[in-house]
């Protein structure tokens, strides 16, 4: 579902190394895709309009918040790029990156700063280090928050997909009962079990006054739609897991970027009993349980 330039692109790569605009475009793509899917189900009268409206409002809210984060991330990344032209530490970093023919990324910059030691680095060179660390911290924090928004949008689409598949299986069960098709009833129970969805307590609807062949056609089409929805849920599960992993990695980078360095003017010793406090952003919303939307 994550596409860039018409081809499959890694969510991890976009969030770790993409520009603020590229990450926002990813969020916008996922939100627009989810809205299109929700409206399609609404047009087919598969989900009540009031429920689809709530889902769409939640998606639009996440998209609006991500737009503000895009500005914060762009500001931090621009500051880093400008500093690479003037700051002694970052000029040294640029030389080492070019010499080693490494890719210039935020992660390589964090690794470089973490490797600096006063024993091999002139004390005057470290004077701007706190400011650089703070700017990098702002970039990482914005990326973590934007990753959370990607996860939330995927989660909203997943919840709607669960509601959709429940509606589809209810319809399929009604037709299967009317046609006395036990295999389809068993199929529905299997699908719900795989998704950890409780068996529906909905009472069977009134029998449809349609020809047998038309009922069988609806039955086949419903099975195909359920299969497609189930596959989409599996893709969403995998994407959410990927986002969770990249968020953990960004938090680790954030911790590493804040490793204290000795001051150029005095030596600082950090006690093993009193470690430097960490400011890890909580990974909120990172869950993938299946619950019915109320």
Secondary structure, DSSP 8 states (H G I E B T S, - for coil): --EETTEE--HHHHHHH--HHHHHHHHHHHHHHHHHHHHHHHHTTSS-HHHHHHHHHHHHHHHHHHHHHHHHHHHHHHHHHHHHHH-HHHHHHHHHHHHHT----HHHHHHHHHH--TTTS-GGGGTTHHHHHHHHHHHHHHHHHHHHHHHHHHHHHHHHHHHHHHHHHHHHHHHHHHHT-HHHHHHHHHHHHHTT-------------S-HHHHHHHHHHHHHHHHHHHHHHHHHHHHHHHHHHHHHHHHHHHHHHT-----SSS-----SSS---------TT---------
